[in-house]
Amino acid sequence: MREATIKVYKYEELEESVKQKALEKLCDINVDYEWWEFIYDDAERIGLKIEEFELDRGAYCKGEWIEGAEESAEKILREHGEGCETYKDALRFRAELEQAEVLFKSRKDYDPEYEEFKESEEYEEVCEEFLRILLEDYRIILQKDYDWLTSEEAIVEMIEANEYEFTKDGKIM
């Protein structure tokens, strides 16, 4: 039997060129799992079900209402901070919805006995636009989270927090 001894180093003990090599090898360490789950959960809390997203070329986020646009706007205004884009968009949605209803009811041919604003094309258009805007907000949130998780700073934090050790040439032990 042969016994071998290998010296191991903490990340901060490595030479700069070896640190870079280690970072390159671990570039996806923070995103090699379903890192987006917390963002999906947040969307569900406000009544939005994210079905899929893409962050590369042609980036998009697809989803649908769980309950409805108005219910989601109310939840956003209760749960998201005033500085959040989703909050600002929910306020805009409510204002646009009120304006669309006023215009709908001010039409010359409007008949309150037979027409309901919430069943109108105008209502649907405002709600669909709000959905499109919210999905774009969440695409941006997903992109920012991904960019942070794959940043050098976040990778180094993960390495140091987990006390990873490396060989002299940057291989993880």
DRENDRENGU-51281 format. One record per residue: residue in one letter; x, y negated, z of N, C-alpha, C in turn. Coordinates in steps of 0.2 Angstrom, whole numbers, plus 5000, padded with zeros to 4 digits. Atoms other than C-alpha are relative to their C-alpha. Layout:
N
AXYZXYZXYZ...
//
This chain:
173
M500450065000500050005000500449945000R499650065000500649834996499549945003E500450064997500149675005500349944997A499850065003500149504997499749945005T500250064996500049335006499949944995I500250065005499249184997499949945004K500150064997499349015003499449964998V500650035002497748925003500049925002Y499950074999497448735003499249975000K500750045000495948615008500149964994Y500050055006495448504993500449945001E499650064999496248355000500850015000E499349985000497948445001500250024993L499849985007497948484982500349944997E499750055004498948384970499449974996E500550035004497948264960499850034993S500249975006498048354944499650075001V500349944998497548514953499349995002K500750024998496048424961499549994994Q500450015006495448374944499850074997K500149945003495548554938499550045004A500549974996494548614953499349974999L500650035001493248484950499750024993E500349985006493048534932499750075000K500249944999492848714937499350005004L500650004996491448664950499549954998C500450065003490648534939499250015001D500749994999488948624941499850035006I500149974993489048674959499449985003N500650034997487648564964499450014996V500649995004486448604950500050074997D500149935002486648794948499550045004Y500649974997485048824957499449954998E500650045002483248744955500149935004W499850064997483948574961499449955000W500550055001482348484955499450015004E500649984996481148574967499749945004F500250054995481048424979499649954996I500350055004480648304965499350034997Y500749975002479248424958499550005006D500550004994478548434976499849935002D500250074999478548244978499449994995A500550025005477548234961499450045002E500649974999476348364967499649975006R500350034994476048274984499649944997I500450065003475448124973499550024995G500549985004474348234962500250014993L499750005007475548254947500450075000K499749935001476048434941500549994994I499550005005477748424932500050074997E500049935003477748574919500750014998E499349995003479448544911500349944999F499750065001480748424908500750024996E499450005004482348394897500449945001L499650054999483748284901500549984995D499550015005484848304886499749954994R500350045005484448224869499350014999G500749995001482648194866499750015007A500249994993482448184885499249995001Y500750014999480648204891499850035007C500349974994479548254906499350014998K500749985001477848344903499750025006G500449984995476448364915499349985000E500750015000474648344920499849985007W500350024994473548274933499850065004I500249954996473148394947499249985002E500750024999471548294952499849954995G500250055004471548134942500449945001A499650065000472347964938499949965006E500150054995471447864951500250035007E499849974994471747994965500750005001S499350014999473547994961500349935001A499850074998473647804961499949995007E500150014993472947804978500550035005K499549964996474147934985500749974999I499350035001475647844977500049945005L500050064996475047684986500150015007R500049984993474947775002500750035002E499449964998476547875001500749984997H499350035003477847784990500149935002G499850074998478747624995499849954995E500150065005478347454987500549994995G499450015005480047454979500050054995C500049945005479747614970499649984993E500350025007479347604951499350045000T500749965000477847734954499549955003Y500450044996477147614967499849944995K500150065004477247464955499550024994D500449975005476547574941499350015002A500749994997475047624952499649945000L500350065000474647444955499849974994R500150025007474747404937499450044997F500549955002473647554933499349975003R500750024997472247494945499849934997A500250075003472347314938499750014993E500249995007472247384920499350045000L500649964999470847504925499449955001E500550054999469847354932499849964994Q500050045006470147254917499650034994A500449965005469547394905499350015002E500749994998467947414915499649944999V500350065002467547234914499949994993L500150005007467847234896499550054997F500549955002466847394894499349975001K500750024998465347324903499849934997S500250065003465447154894499850014993R500250005007465147224877499349994999K500750015002463547174868499650065000D500449945001463047344865500050055006Y500049964994463347404883499350025003D500749984996461847504891500250045006P499849974994462147544909499650065002E500449944999460747674908500350064997Y499849945004461647784896500850004999E499350005001463447734897500450005007E499650004994464747774911500749984998F499350025002466447684911500450065001K499649944999467247844918500050054995E500149955006466647944903500249974994S499850045006467247814891500750024997E499449995004468647824878500549955003E499650054997469347664886500350025007Y499849974994469447744903500550054999E499549955001470347894896500749974997E499450035002471547784887500549975005V499750034995472047694902500350055005C499849954996472247854912500650044997E499549975004473247934898500749965000E499450055000474447784898500350015007F499750004993474647794917500450075000L499649935000475147984915500649994996R499450005004476347944901500649965004I499650044996477147804912500350045006L499849964994477247914928500550054998L499549955003478048054918500749974998E499450035002479347934912500449985006D499750024993479647874930500350065003Y499749944998479948054935500550034996R499449985004481048094921500649965002I499450044998482147944926500250025007I499949984994482048004944500550075000L499649935001482648184938500749984997Q499350025004484048104927500549975006K499650034995484647994942500350065005D499849954995484648144954500550054997Y499549965003485548254941500749974999D499450035001486848124937500449995007W499750004994487148104956500350075002L499749934998487348294959500650024996T499449985004488548314945500649955000S499550054999489548164950500650025004E499449984996491348184956499949995008E500150014993490848104973499650055003A500549944997489448234976500350065000I499649945001490548374970500550015006V499550004995491948324982499650015007E500449994994490648304996499850075002M500249934999490048484993500650045002I499349964999491848554993500249995007E499850024993492248465009499550035005A500549984995490648505018500050075001N499949935000490848685014500750035002E499349994998492648685018500350054995Y499749955005493148775002500749995000E499350005001494948825000500250034993F499849995006495948834985500750035000T499349995001497548914978500449944998K499650065002498948804973499949984993D500250025007498348804955499349985000G500750035000496548754960499550055000K500649955000495648924960499750005007I500450004994494348934973500150075004M500049944996494549064987499450025003
//
